[in-house]
Amino acid sequence: MINRLIKTHYRIKLSTSFLSIQLDLIVVLCLEQTKQAFLELQGRMIETTSKFKQVQNQIRTKEGEKKRAFLTLEELRQVPDDTNTYKSIGRTFVLEPKSVLMSEQEQKLKDSETAISSLQTSKEYLEKHMSEVENNLRELLQQDPALARQIMSMSVM
């Protein structure tokens, strides 16, 4: 009877340690999956932020082009129609009628406005995407405080 109890005890102990090992393995796998999810979200955040900055720079460039075209157009309107006007091409200046220069500046103005409108739409989309990724990161870190502590303990360079 005692032998049987001892054998049962060892079997229970073995199965308990086996379950413990399985649980440890599951915890490690969950941590690994959480880390992978974090790294994926971090990569998406970096990519989206980069695209966002690029779009902002493009908007700034187009606004400068728009302002330049507007100011040039305003100056051309003040010039009499019979005045010689020149268009710069590289280092040379070519004689062009005032009407041609004005239509070119009007076209540049319209093109810039269209591009700015399109870029604003892209910017809004990227802002929404960034906030989504940010919320996902926040949610992930709230679900796994150990990961949050681990990230906080990393040194930032």
N, C-alpha and C positions, 0 to 999 in steps of 0.2 A: 504494500500500500504506500509506504513512504517512497519507494523507488518510483512508483507511478506519479506521485505528487511532485517529486523532483523533476521527472521528465516533463510533466505538464508545465511546471514552473519555467523550465528552460525553453520550452517551445513558446510559451507566452512571452518570455523575455526576448527570444529571437525574433518573434513576429513583431513585438513592440519596437525593437531596434530597427527592424526592416521598415516598419511604417515610419519611424523617425527619419530614416535615410530617405525614404520616398518623399516625405514632407519637405525635408531639406532640399531635395532635388527640385521639387515643385516651386519652392520659394526662390531658389536660384534662377530657375527658368522664368518665373514671373518678373524677377528683378531685371533679368537680361532683356525680356520683352519690353519692359517699361523703359529701360535705358535706350533700347533701339527706337522706341516710339519718341522719346525725348530728342534723340539725335536727329531723327527724321523731321520733327517739328522745328528744331533749331535750324536745320538746313533750309527748310522752307521759309522760315522767318528771315534768314540772311539773304536768301535769293529775292524774296519779295521786297525787302528793304532796299536792296541794290537796284532793283527795277524802279522802285518808287523814286529814289534819288535821281536816276537817269531821266525819268519822265519830268521831274521837277526842273532839271537842267535844260531839257528840250523846251519846256514851256518858257523858261527865262529867255532862251535864245530866240524863240519865235516872237516873244513880246518885244524884244529888242529890234528884230527885223520889222515888226509891225510899226513900231514907233518911228524907226528910220524912214520907212516908206511914207508914213503919214506926214512927217516933217518935210520930207522932200517934195511931196505933193503940194503941201501948203505953200512952200517957197515957189514952186513952179506956177501956181495959180496967180501969184503976185507979179510974175514976169510978163511983159507984153508979148503978144503972139508973134510979132515980127523979130524978136530977139533970137540970135543964134544960141542954140543949146547944144551941149555936148554930153555924150555918154562915155563913161570910162570903161574901157575894156583892157584889163591888165594894166600896162603902163601907158597905153595910148588912149587918146580921146577922139571919138568919132562924132562928126556933126550929125545931129538927129533933129527932126522937127519936134517942137514942144508937145504936140498932140501924142506922138509916139512915146515920148518919155512919161507923159502923164498916164497913158493907158498902161504902161509897164508898171508904174508905181501903184496904180489902182489894183492891178492884178496881184502884185506882191502883197498888198494890204488884204485883199480877199483871201489869198492863199494862206497867209499867216493866221487870219481869224479862223479859217476852217481847221487848220492844224492845231491851233490852241484849243478849239472846241473838242476835237478828237482826243487830244492829250489830257484835257480835263476829265473826260469820261474815263480814260485809262487810269488816271490818278485816283478817281473816286473808287473804281473797282479795286485797285491795289490797296487803298485805305481799308476797304471792307475786308479784303483778304487778310491783311495784316492784323486787324482786330480779331478775326476768326482764329487765326493761328495763335495769337496772344491768349485768347480765351481757352483754347485747347491746351496750351502750355500751362496756364494757371490751373486748369482742371486736373491735368496730369500730376502736377506737383501737390495739389491738395489731396489727391487720392493716395499718393505715396510720399509721406513725410520723410521717409528714409532717403529717398532720392533727392528731395529738396535739401536735406541736411548735407548730403554728399556733394551736391552742386555748390552749396554755400561754403563748404570747407575748401573747395578748390581755389587756388590762388589765381587772381586775375592779373594778366600782364598788360 
